[in-house]
Amino acid sequence: MNGSEGRDATARYAAALNGLWEAAGRPPHRELARQGTAQRPPVKIAKSSWSDWINGRNVPSNSRVAGFVVELLTRRARHRDPGFVGAKPDWWGQMRRQALAERRADGGQGGRPPRARPSAPISASAPERCLVGVIPPVADCFQPRQVAVVLQDALEAAGGETVVLTQQPDGTRRSIGRGRVLSGMGGVGKTQLAADFARRAWEHGAVDVLVWVTAASTPAVIDAYAETAVRLALPGCDGSDQEADARGFLAWTRETDRSWLVVLDDLGDPDDLSGWWPPSDTAGGRVLATTRRRDAALWGHGRRVLDIDIYAAEEARSYLSDKLAALERTEPDAELDGLAADLGYLPLALAQAAAYLIDAGITCAEYRILLADQRRTLSDLAPDSLPDDHPRIVAAAWALSIDRANAARPQGLARPLLELLSVLDPNGIPQQILTAPAALALLNGSDHELVRDAVRLLHRFSLVTHNPAATDREIRIHQLIQRATRENNFAPSADPGAEALAALVRTAADALMEVWPENEHGRLAQTLRTNTAALERAHPSALWQNDQAHPVLFHSAISLGETGQAAAALAEWNRLYDSAREYLGPDHRDTLTSRGAVGRALGETGDVAGAIAVFEQLLPELVRVLGPDEPETLECRSNMAYWQGEAGDVAGAVAAYERLLPDLARVLGPDDFETLNSRSNLAYWRGLAGDAAGAVAAFEELLPDLTRALGSDHSLTLGVRNNAAQWRGETGDAAGAVAAYEALLPDVDRALGSDTAHALAMRNNMAKWRGLAGDTAGAIAAYEELLPDLVRVLGPDHPLTHTARNSMAHLRGEAGDAEGAVAAYQELLADRLRVLGPDHPSTLDTQSNLASWQGRSGDASGAAAAFEELLIDRLRLMDPDHPHVLHARGSLANWRGEAGDAAGALAVFEELLPDFVRVLGAVHPQTLVTRAYLARWRGEAGDPDGAVAAFDELLPELSRVLGPDHPSTLSAQAHRARWLAD
C-alpha cells in the first residue's frame, strides 16, 4: 500500500515536520522558543505544544506560529545543506488546515488523531520515503551481468526471503542459474551488484524505505537501524538509546504495510547479526546481504544464499571495451580477451588495469608485458583471499596503478596516503582523519588541499572510492587493495617492515583521537569505533607497544558504553583486558585499569555481585603493584564501596567510605573532586542506612566546601543540593523537599541546561515529592509534562524514563485508579524484561510494585502468590539478609494476612523482626515499619490489647526517627485508635 494511503493530515504534517527538524539538525525546543521570543511581536512556542506537533498529536492552531517554525527550520536546513529543497509554504498551509478540519470533525478539543506518531516520512521534500546510509556510487562503466538478472528474480520471487550474496569455497565456476549461491571471491563485484539493485529499486520507487548498512560489526548494524528508526519518527525513537531504537525499527519492519529494503553489505561474521536479522516473512520487505563467508548460519530462517562468480569472458571484454571507448580508444578483441584472461576475469583487477591504461596511454599489449614482469616480483596475498593465480595477478595490477598514481601530482603523496588508508576501515573512513595533525605530519607535512587532491587521485585510479556526500564515511577502499598495500610495503614479521607498519597504525590511532567528537551518539563516533577495530586487525600488537595501551583502545570502549550498549561494552572491556594481559602482563597499570573497567561494566549490566567480585580481587593486586595511595587503588576502593551498597550492604558501604575519606584527603587533598565526591557518597549511603537527618546535615555541611572549591554551578554542587532536598523529604518534610527543588531547578537549567540528565532527574524528584506532600494531581501533571521530555532526550528505555513511569503508575493508584496502576506496572514490567532481563534489580523492583498494587486493587491472594514467586527469585540472586529479601518476606506475610491468614502473617512478622534488627538496626525506618506491621497483625489475629500496647511502645520511636507527620507515624496512630476502640 502506498505510504500516504490511510494517513490523516495530522500524521502527515508531523511526519514532514520531523523530516524538516532532522534536516535542520534537530535544534532543541529551548532554541526554537528563544528564537520565537526574539520576534516582534513574540512568537510563543510552548514545550508541550512542540511535543504535540512533532509527535503527531496536534498541529499549530496559529498560522503565524506555524509559518515561523517552518521558516526557521528551513533556513537552518539550508545552512547545513545548501542544496536542501523543502516543501512549499502552500503545502504546509494546506496540510495544517486539513488537520484542523479533521479535529473539528472529530469533536474539536478532544479529536486527536488515532496515530500517536507518524510511522514513516522523513523529510519535508519527500515525506513518504526514507533512504538511510550511502549506496556506493555506480562503478565507472558498470557492466550489466547475467547474475544481476538472477538476483532480481530471486528477490522478486523470494516471497519475503532474505537473499545472501556470498562466495564459494573454491575457485571453480558453477552455473549461477542452477545454484543458490552467487559465488565470488573478494573483488568480484558483490557490493556493486547489491548497489545496482538497491539504486534501481530506489530510483524506480519500488521501496518506501531503503537502509544500506555496512555490516562489519553488531554496533554498526545497531547504529544504522537506530538512525532509521529516528528518521522514520517511530514512537519513542529519538536517537538517545541506540539499541532500543534499533529494536524499534525491527519491530516496525514486522508490522508495517510499507515497502522496505535492507542491504547488509560486507557481513564479516554471521554471528554479528544474531538477533538483528530483519524478518523474512513480510509481504513488503526484502533483505539483501553480501558476504565472503559461507557459514551454515547463513542458511535457513527464510534466507536464500546465491553465489557470485567472476566475469564471464564476454562480460570482461565488454567492460574493457566500454571503459576505453569512453575516451575514444579501441583495442583488438584478442588483446582485450588476453588481458581479461591475464587478470583472471576479476572485476576489481580489470578496473585497476583499465584505469592504468587510460592514464599511462599505453596499449593492452604493453600493459600485459608490464603485468607479466610485475608478477614475478610481488608477494602473494593470503591463500584464503583469492584462489588459484589471482593473488599475483591482482597484486601486480595494483602495484602498477600505485606506481603511476604516486608519480602524478601531487607527486609522492599517493603511496603514503594509500598506506595510511590500508590500516583503516575499508567500509568507511572519515576524510577528516587524513587531515588530523598526526596524519599531516605522516604525509610529509601536506596541507588539507593537497590531501584532498591526493584522495581524488587515488579515486581516479580506482584505488579508492571517494564520495564527499557520505558524511563521516567519505572514503571506501577494497580490503584486498589494503592487504596488497600492506604486504607489498611492510614486512609482516621481519624488521624494519614490521615496526614500520606498527608505527603507521599508531599514527593512525593518534589521528583518530585528534578528531574524536564529544558526542558519542553521532555517526562520526561510531565510524571511529569501527576504524579503531580495523587498526587492531591490521597489526594486532601495534596499539599495545611502547609498554602501554594506546588511548584510542580505552576511549573506543568508553564510547561504546556511553551509547547505551552495555552488553557490547562489557564484551569489549573483557577483550581489552585479555589483550592487556597478553601484551603488557598481569601487573601493568593498563591491565589493572581495564580489569576495573570490566567490574564497572558488569555492574552496569545488572551483575552487581560480579562487579563486587572483580573489585574484591583487584584491590589487593593494586595495593601490591601500585601501592595503597595511588589514584587507581583509591578509585577501586570507591567502586567497591558503591557496588557493596548497591548489593544491599548499606552499612558496609558507609563503613567503607568512612575508611576511604581520610586517605583521599591525605593523598589528594580535602578540596580535590574525588574527596568531595566521596563525602557526598558517604552522606547518601548514611541516608540509606536509616539516618535521613544525618544525611541532610552532611550534605548541608558539604555545600559550602563545594561552592568554594568547585563553584556554585558545578554539577557536583548542584547534585549535592539535589541530594539534600531528597533526604529532607525522607525525614518527613515533603513540603520542604518540594520547596528546595523549586529553588534548585532554575539554577540547574541555567548552569547545565534543561535537557540534561541532571535537570530531568531533578524534575523527576520534585514531582515525586510533590505527590508525597499530598498534591497527587500536581505530581501527575508534572510527570505528564516530564515523560515526553525524558523519551525525547534520554530515550524510552533509559533507566530514568522507567523510573518516572514507575512513579506515574504509583500516583495513578494513589489517585484512586488501582486497576490503572496495575496496567501501567504490567506495561513497565514488559519493557524492563525486554531491556534488562528477568534478574536485573530494577525488573524485580517492578515485579514487587506490581504485586503490591495487585493486592491494593482487591486481589490479595494474587498479590501473595506474586510475592511468593518474587521471594524465590530474590533468594536465588541475593543474600538472605539483603534488605530486598527482607522486604519481600514482609510483603508476602502482609498479603497472606490480607487474604485471610492473620495468624500466619503474625507468625512470619515475629520471625522477621529480629532479622531486621540484626541487619539494619533497631531504629532503622524499615525496622520500625516492620514493628508496625507486627502490631497490626497481632490485633487482626485476635489480640487487640497486645496491638495497642505494641503501638504505644512504637509511636514515640516513630515520631523521634521519622517525625510526627510522617505517613508511617500517622498510619500507626490510626491503627492504634482502631484497636483501642475495639
N, C-alpha and C positions, 0 to 999 in steps of 0.2 A: 504494500500500500504506500502511496506517496506520502512523504513526511508531513505535508500540510493538511491531508485529509483527516477529519475527525478532531482538529485542533480548534480551540477557541481563540478569540483575538487576544485575550489577556495573556495566554500562554505564548502566543507568537510574539507579542510585544516584549514580554520578559525575555524570551529567547534572543531576540535581536539586541535587547539592552545588555544581556550578558555578553554577547559577542562583541559589542562595541566597548563595553567595560574592559573585556580581556584585551582588545586591541589597544586600548588606552593605557595598559599597564596595571590594571586593577587598582586605581587610586582608592585609598580608604575613605570611609564616609566623612571622617573629620575634615579631609581635604576638600571634598565636594561642598560640605557645609561652610567651610571657611571662604571658599570662592563665592558661594551664594551670598553670604553676609556682606561681601565687599561690593555687591551690585547696588545700584541706586535706582529705584528703591530695592531694599534687600530681598533676596530670594531665599525663603526658608525651606531647608531640606531636613526634615526630622529623621532620626536614625530608624525609627520604626517604619516610617513611610518608605525609606530607601530599601529596607529589608523586604517589605511587601512587594515593591516594584521588581527587585532583582530576583525574587523567589517565586514570582508568578501569582501572587495573591491579590494584587491590585495594580492599577495604573494611576499616574498623576491625574488628579481632577482639574488642576490649574494648568492652562495651556502655556502660560509664561514659564512656570516651573519646568514643565516637560521640555519646552524648547531650549531652556538654559542648560539642562542636564545633557541633552543630545548634542548641543553645540559645543559644550565644554569637553565632553568625551571625544567627539570627532576631532576637535582641534588637537587634543593630546595624542590621539591615534596617528594623525598625520605628522605630528612632530616626531614620533617614534619611527614611522614608516612613510616617507613622502609619497609613496605610491598607493597608500591606502585609499580605497573608494568605499564610502559608506552609503547607506540608503538615503534617498532624498527626503527633505523635510516633509513633503506632501505625504510620503508613505507613513512616516511617524504619526502625523496628524490624523490620517485616515484610520490607522490601526488603533490609536488611542480612542477615537470617537466610537469605533466599533466595540471596543472593550467596555466603554462606559454604557453603551446601549445594551450590551449583554447584562451588565449588572442591574440596570433598571428593569430589564425583562425578568431577571431572577428575583426581583423584590427589593431592589435598591440597596439599602445598607448591608443587608445580610447576604448578598449574592455573589460571594467569591467563587471563582471558577473551581470546578471539581479537581483540577490538577493542582497540586501544591507547588509544582515546579516544572518548568518546561523540560521535555525529555531529550531534546536533541540539538536545536540550532546553535550555531557557533558565532557567526559574525553577522553584522548588520547587512553586509553586501551579499552574503549567501546564507541566509538564516537557516536553510533546511539541510545544509551539507557540512561535513566536517572532515578535514584532512589533517592528521597528526603525524609528525615525523617528516622526513625528507626522502622522497622517492629518488634514487640515484638517477642522475641525468642519463639520457639515452647515449649510448656509445656512438662515437663518430662512425658513420656508415654501418649502423647496426644492421645485422644480417638476418632477415626473416628465415626461420628454420622450421623444418617439418615437426620438430619436437614441440614447437610453440603451439601447433595445431593440436597435438596430443594433450598438452597441458590445458588448453582451452576446453577441449572436450571433457577432460577429466573433471575440471571444476564445474562445468555446466551440468554434467551428468552425475555429480557426486552425491546429490541429494542431501547435502549437509555435511559430507565427509570432509575431513582435513586432508589436504594434499601436501606431501612432503617431497621436495626435490633433493635427491642425495646422490651419492656416487657409489659405484660398485666396487667390491673389494679387490678386483684385479684390473688389469689394463685391457681386457678383452672387450670387444664390441658385442652388443646384443641388440636384437630387434626392439626398438622402442615401441613399436606398435603392439607387441605382444606382452612385453614386460610391464610390471607395475612400478618399476623404479627407473627414472630417467637418470642414467649413471653419468658421472663425470668427476675427474679429479679437480683440485683447485685450479681455477683459470678456464674452465670450460664454459662459463657464462651462466651459471645458475642464478646469480643475482640479477644479471641483465634480463634473463627470461622472466623472472618474477617481476622486475620493474616494468618490463614491457606490458605484461598482463595487467598490473596494477594501474599503470598510466592510462591504458586504453579503457579500463573499467571506470576510472575517474572521469576522464575526458568525455566519455560517451554517456555519463550519467547513470551508469549501471549500479552504482552504490551510493548510498547517502553518507556513509561514514567509512573512511579508509584510514587504517592505522598501520604505518610502516615502522617496525621495531627492529633495531639491530640487537638480536637476541644473544648477546655474548655472555650474559650473566643474568641471574634472577633479579638483582636490583635494577638492571637495565630494563627488563620486561615490566617490572612493577612501575618504574618511573613512566614508561610510555603509556601503560594502561591508566595510571593515575592522571596524567596530563589529559588523556582523552575524556576521563570522567569529568574533569573540571571544565574542559571545553564544551562538553555536552550539557553542562549545568545539571548534572544528575543530583537528586536530592541528597543533601548532606555532604557533597563532594566539593571541597573548596581549595585543595592543594596543601592543607596543613598536615594531613595524615596520609602519606602516600600509599601505604599498604591498604588502608581502609578504602581509599578512593579507587585503588586498583580492583579490589573485590567488588566494589560498587559497579565498576564498568563490566566485569564478567557477569554479574547478576543482570545487568541491563541487556547484554547480548542474548541471554536466555529468554528474556521476556518481551523484547521489542518486536514490533512488526516492521521495523525499518530494515533496509538492506545494508549490510556491512561486510567489510573485508579486512581481515587482519593478516599482515605479512610478517612472518618471523624470519628475518634474514640472518644467515650465518649462525645458526644454532650450534653452539660449541659443545654442549653436553645436554642430552635429553633430560637428565635428572634436574637440570635448572628449571625446567618447565613443569615439574611435578606439582600439581595443584594449580597451575597457571595456564593450562591449555584452554583456549576458548571452546565453547561447546560445539559438538559436531552434529547435532541433531536439530538444528533450527532451519526453518524454511528460507529465511532471508539472509543467512550468514554464510560466509566462506572463510576458510583459513588456509593459507599457503605458507609453507616453511621451506627454507633451504638449509642444507647442512652437508658436511663431508662425512658425517657419522653414519654408521649402518646398524646401530644398536637395536636389539629386539624391542626396546621400549618405544621405538618409533612406530611399531606396527600395532594394529588393533585399536580399540577405543574409537572407532569411526575414522581412523586415519588410513590413508592410502598412499603408499610410497611409490614414486616414479623415478626411474633412472635417467640421468642426463649424460650423453656421450659427447665426445669431441665433435668438431665439424665433420660433416661428410665432405668428400673431395670436391664436389661441385659447389658446396656452400663456402668452403675455404677459398676456392678460385673466385667466386662471385664477390666475396668480401674484399679480397685484394684488388680485384679489378675496379670495384666501385670506389675504393679508397683512392686509388691512383687517378681514376677518371675525374675525380673532383678537381684535380689540378691539371687536367687535360694531358695526362700521361697514360701511355699504354705499354703493355709488356706482352710478349708472346705467351699464349696459354701454357705452352710447355714449361716456360720458366716459372710461371705462376704456380703450376701444379708441382714443379720440383721444389720451389720454396716452401709451399704448404706441406709437402711430404717431409722436407728437412726439419720443419718446425712441429711435426707430429700432429698437424691439424688442430693445434691447441689455440683457441680464440685469443687468449691473453698474449701468447707469443706472437701471433700474427699481427696483433695491434702494435706491439713493440717494433716488429720488423717494418711494418708499413710506415710508422712514424719516422724511423731512421731513413728509409729510402727517400721519403719526401724531403726531409731536412738536409740530407747529405747530397741529394741529387744524383744518386748512383743507380745503376740498373740492378735488376734482380740477380743477374749472373754475378755481378761484382759483390753484392751483399752475400751471396752464398759462399763465395771464396773466403770473405772475412769470417763468416759464421763457422766454416769448417776449421779455420785456424784457431779461433777462439775456443772451440770445443775441446781442443787438446790441452788447454792451459787452465781452465776454470774448474774449481772443486764442485763436486756434486751436492745437490740438496739431499735431505734425508730420504731414504728409500720409500718411506710411507707417504711422502708428499706427492710424488709423481712416479708413475710406473714406467717400466721399460727404459727408453733412452731419453725421456722427457727432461730429466734433471739437467743434463749437459746442454740440451737444446735451448731450454728456456734461459738458463744462466748465461749462455753465450749471447743470446739475443738482447738480454737486458744489459749485459756488460757493454755491448756496442752502443746502445742508446745512452747509457750513463756517460760513457766517454765523450760522446758527441755533445750531450747537454752541458757537460762540465766545461767544454771549450767555448760554448756560446755565452753571450752576455746575459747576465752579469757573470763574467768569467771566473771560474774556480769556485763558485758558490753552490752549484747543483749537487756535487758529490757530498760535501759535508752536511748540506741540508737534508739530502736523502738518508744519510747515515743517522741523523737525529730522528727523522721520521720513522726509521726502521725499528726503533725500540718503543714506539708509542702504539696506541690502539688503532689497528687498521680500519676500524669501522667508524671512526670519528675523532679527529684531532682538532682542538680549538686553535685557530690561527694565532691567537694572542700568546700561546706558549712559545711560538717561534720568535716573538719579538720581546720576550721577557729578557731582563738584563743578562741572566746566565746563558740564554740561547744566543743572544747577540755577541757575547764575548766568544762563544764557541765558533760562531760564523765569521771569524776574522774581523770583529768589530763592525759588522754591517749595520745599516740602519733599517727602519721599518720599510722604506720604499724598496730598497734592494731585496729584502727578504720577500716582499710581495712579488717582485719581478721574478725571483728565483722559483717561487711556488708556481707561477704561471708558466715558466719554462718547463718545469717538470710535468705540468699538466699537458703542455703541448707535445711532449714526448711520450705521453700515455704512461708515465711512470707514477703519477698520482692523479686523482680526480679532485678538482678544486671547484667548490660551489659556494661562493660568498653568501648566498641566501640561506644556507644551512647554518644558522647562528649557533656558535659554540661547537659545531662539528663540521667546519668548513672543508676539511681535508680528509680524504679517504685514500688508502693505499692498499694494494693487494698484499696479503700476508706472504705470498711466495716471493714477491719483489723484496719485501722486508728481509726475508730469510736469506735470499741471494745476496742482498747488500751486506748483511752482517757477516755471512760466511766468506764472502769474497774480499772483505776489508778488515776483518778481525779474526785472528786465530782463535778457535774455540777453547783451546787448552794451553797452548804454549805462549810464553811471553815473547814480545811485548803485546801481542794482539789481545790476549785475554784481559789484561789490565786496561788496555785502551778502550775495550768495549765496556768494562765496568765503569771507567771514568765517564764515558759517554752517558751511561744510564744514570749516574749520579748527577751529572749536569742537567739532564732532562728532569730529574726529580727536583733539583733546585728551581728550575723554571716553573714547574707545577706549583711549588709553594709560593712563588712570587706572584702568581696570578690567581691563587685560590680566593674565592669570594667569601664574605662574611655570611651570606645567605646560603645555608646548606640545602635548602629545599629546591633551588633552581636547577635548570638543566646543566649549567656550567659545572657546578659541583659534582653532579652525577657523572658527567663526562670525564672530569678529572679523576674521579674514583676508578673508572674503567681504565684510564690511562696509567694510573698507578699500578693496577694489576698487570697491565701489559709490560711495564718496566720490569716487574719481577719475573715474568715469563721470558723476557729477552735475556736476562742474566740473573738467575735466582739469588746469587750471593752478593751482587753488587751493592745493594742497599743495606747490607749488613757488614760492610767492610769499614776500615779505619776504627775498629773497636767500638762501634756504636750503630744503632739503628738510625737510618735516615729519617728525619722528622716527618716526611711525607707518609710513611707507613702508618704511624700512630694517628696522624691527622686524618687520613682517609678513613680509618676505623671509627674515630670520634665522629666524623661527618656522617657516616652511615647510621650511627646510633641517634644522632640529632634529627634525622628524618623520621624517626619513629619505628624503624625496622629493628626492634630489639633483638629478635632471634638471629637475624643476619649479623648484627653487630657482635653478638656473643660468639657466633661461629668464627668471625674474623679475628676477634681477640684471642680465641683459642689457637687459631692458626699462627698468629703472630707470636704467641707465647712459645709454641713448639719451635718456630723458626729461630727465635731468640736463644733458646736453649741449645739449638744445633750450632748456630754460628758464633754466639757470644759466650756460651757457657751458663750454667745454672745460677752463678753468683753475680752476674753482671747487673749493673744498675737498671739497664733497659729490660733485662729479663724479669727482674723483680717488679718493675713498673708495669709491664704487660700482664704479669700474674695478678697484680692488684686490679687491673682493668677487667680481667676475667671475673673477679669477685663482684665488682660493681655491676657488670653486665648480667651476671646471674641474678642478682637482686632485682634488677630492673625487669627481668622476665618473670619474676614472682617466686624464684627459688631462693627464699631468704635463708633457709638452712644451708644451702650450698654456698651462698655468699659468706656466711659466718665461717664455715669450714675452711674456705680459701684464706680468709684473713687470719684465722687462728693458726694455720700452718705457715703463713707468710711472715707473721710478726717476728717469731724467733729467728728466721733467716735474715730479715732486715737488720735486727739487732746484731747478729753475728757478723754480717758482711759490712754493713754501713755504720753501725753504731746506734745507740738509743736516741741520739739527739738530731739525727739527720731528718730533713723535711719529709722524706718518703716514709720513714719509720713513724713519725708523728701522725702523718696522714693515714697510715694504716690503722693506728690506734683509734683515730677518729671514725674511720669507716667501720671498724669492728664494733665500736660503741653504738653507732647509728643502727646497724643491722641487728645488733643484740636487742635494742629496743623494739625494732620492727618485728622481731620474733616473739615479743611478748614479755621479755625480761626487762621491764621498765626500771626496776630497782638496780639491776646490773648496769643498764645504760647510764643511770645517774652516777653510780659509783665510778664507772669508767671515765666519764667526763670530769668528775671531781679529781681523779688522779692525773688526767691529761692536762688540765688547765695550768697548774703550776709549771709544768715542763714547757708548755707553749710560751708562757710569759717569760720564762728564764731564757729560752733559746731564741725566740723570735721577737720578744718584746711585748709589753702589755697592749700596745696600740696596733699591733700587726693584725691584718684582716683575719688570719686563721685563729688568732687568740680571741678576738672579739666574736667571731662566728661560733666558736666553741662555747663561749659564755652564753650565747643565745640558745645553742642546742641544749646546754645543761638546764637552763630555765624551762625550756619546752618539756624535757623529759621529767623534770620535777613536777610540772603540772600534771602530766600523765600518771605520775606516781601517786597522785591524790592531793598534792599541795598546791591547789589553784591559787590561793592567796600568795603563797611564797613565789610562785611563778610570776605573778603580776609585779610583785616587789622587785624581783630580779630583773625583769625587763625594764621597769622604770629606772632602776639603778644603772642599767647598761646604756640607756638612751643618751645621757649627756656625754659619755665617753665616745660613743659612735659619732655623735654630731661634731665633737671636737676633732676626732681622728679622721673621719671619712666625709663629713659634711651631712647636712640635713636631707639632701636629695639623693644620697646614695641608696642603692637598692636594699642593702642590709639594714640601714637605718629605718627605712620605710617598712621593711619586713618585721623588724622588732616592734614597731608601733602596731602593726597588724597583730602580732602575737600577744602584745599587751592587751589589746581590745578583746581578742579571743578569750584569753584566760580571765579577763574581767567578767565576761559573760558566764564563764564556768563557775565563778564564785557566787552566782545567783543574780548578778547585776546585769540582766539582759538589756535594760534600757541604757545603762552606761556604755555597754558594748556598742549598741547602735549609734549613740552619740559620738563615740570615738571613731567609728568608721565614717560617719558623715564628715568629720573633720579631716580624716586621713585621705579619703578618695580624691578630693581636688588636688592635693599635693602629689599623689601618685600619677594622676592624669597629666599634670604639668611636667613632672620630672621624668617619667618613664613612658608616658603615652597611654591613651585609654584602651588601645587594642593589644596591650602586652599581657602576658600570662599573669604577671603580678597584679595588674589592675583588675582583670577578670576574676582572679581568685578572691580578691578583697570584696568585690561586688557580691560574689557568692556568699562570703562570710557575713556581710551585712544583711543580706536577705535572710539568711538562716537565723540570725539573732533577732531580726525584726519579727519573724514568726514566733520565736521562743519568748519574745517580750509580749506576745498576745495579739500582735497585728497580723493575723493569718492572711487576711485579704491583701494587705500591703505586701507581705512576703511573696504571695503567689504572683501578684502583679510584677514584682521585681524580678522573679525568676522567668516570667513570660517575656520580659524585655531582655534578660541576660542570655537565655538559651540560644536565640538566633546568633548573638554575637560570639558565643562560645563555639558554635558549629562553624561559623564563618572564619574565625581566627585560628582555632586550635583543631577543629575537625570533630565529626560526630562521635568518634571513638576515643578521643582524648580522655585521660582519667578525670580531669576537671569537669568535662562535659557530663560524664557519667555521674560524678558526684552531685552536680546540680540537678540532674534528673532524679537521683535518689532523694534529694531534699524536696523536690517538687512533688514526688509521689507521696512522701510523708505528709506534706502540707495538705495535699488533697484529702488524705484520710482525716487529718485533724479538722478540716473544714466540714466534715460530716459525710464525705463520699468514700467510705471504706472499700467498697467494691471497685471504685475508680483507682484507689491506691493499689489494690491487688493487681488490677490490669496493668497499671504503669510499672509495677515491680516485675511483673511477668515479662513485659517487653524489655526492660533493662537487663533482666537476667539472661534473656536470649542473646542480647548483644554482648554481654560480658563473657558468656560461654564461648561465643564466636571469637572474640578478640583475645581473651586472656586464658581461656581453658577452664575446666571444672575445678582445678585445685588452686587457682590463684586466690589469695586472701580476699580481694575485692569481690570475686564471684561468690565466695562463701558468705561474706557480709550481706550481699544482696539476697541470698537464699534465706538468711536469718530475718531480714526485714520483711521479705515476702511472707514467711511463715507467721510472723507477728501480726501482720495486717490480715492474713487469712483468718487468724483467730479473732481479731477485733471485728471482722465482718460477720462473725457468727459461727464460724466453723472451728470450734475449739478442738474437736477430735482431729480434724485435718491439720491444724497447727501442731498438735502434739506429734502426729506422725511425721510431719516435715522436720521438726526439731530432732526427732529420734534419728532420722536419716542424716541430718546435718552433724549431729554429735559423732556419729560413726566416722564421717569424713574428717571432722576436726581432730579426733583422736588418732586417725591414721596419719595425719600430716603434722600434728603439733604435739608438744609435750603435754602430759595430763594436767600440769599446773599452769598452762598458758591461760591468760585471762579470758580468751575467746572460748576455750573449752569450758571453763567455769561458768561463763555466761550461758552457753548452750545447755549445760546441765540445769541451770536455774530456770531457763525458759521452758525446757521440756517439762520440768516439775510443775511450773505455773500453769501451763496449758492442760496438763493432765488433771490438775485440780479444777480448772475451769470446765473440763469435760465431765466432772463429777467425782473424781477420786481425790477428795480433800485430804483424807488420811495419808494417801500415798504422797501427795505433794508435801505435806508436813514432814514426813519421814525423810524425803530427799533433802529438803532445806536444812533439817537438823544435821544431816551428814555433810552438807555443802558449806555451811557457815564456818566450821573450823578450817576448811581448806582456804576460804577467802582470807581469814585472819592470818593464816600461816603464809600465804603467798603475797597478799597485798598490804596486810597490816590491819589493825583493829579499827582505825579511823579512816580508812580509805573510803571514798564515796560509794564504791561498789559493794564494799563490805556492809556499810550502813544500809544500803538499799536491800541487800540480802536479808539483813535483820528485820527490815520492814515486811518483806515477803513472809518470813518465818512467823512473825507476829500475826499477820493477816490469816495465814492458813491454819494457825493454831485456833483462831476464832472460828474459821469455817469448819474445822474438824470437831467443833463442839465445846471448846474451852474459851468462852468469851472473857472470863476473868483473867485467864492467863494471857490472852491477847492484849487486854487493857494494861496489864502490868508490864508486858514487854514494850508496848508503845510508850508508857510512862518513862521507862528507862532509856528508850531510844531517842525520844524527841529532843531532850537537851543536847545530845550529841549532834543530831541533825542540824539544829539551829546554830550550834557553835561552828561546825565544819562547813556546812553549805549555806547557812543563813536562814533566817525565819521565813523569808518569802520564796525560798527555792521550791520548785514544783514537788520535789520529793518530800520536803518538810510539810508542805500543805497537804499532800496526799496522805501522809502518815497521820496528821491531825484529823482528817476526815474519817479514816478507818477507825481511829481510837474512839471518835464520837459515836460511830455506828455501834461498835461493840459495847461501849458504855451504855448506850440506850437499850441494847438488848439485855 
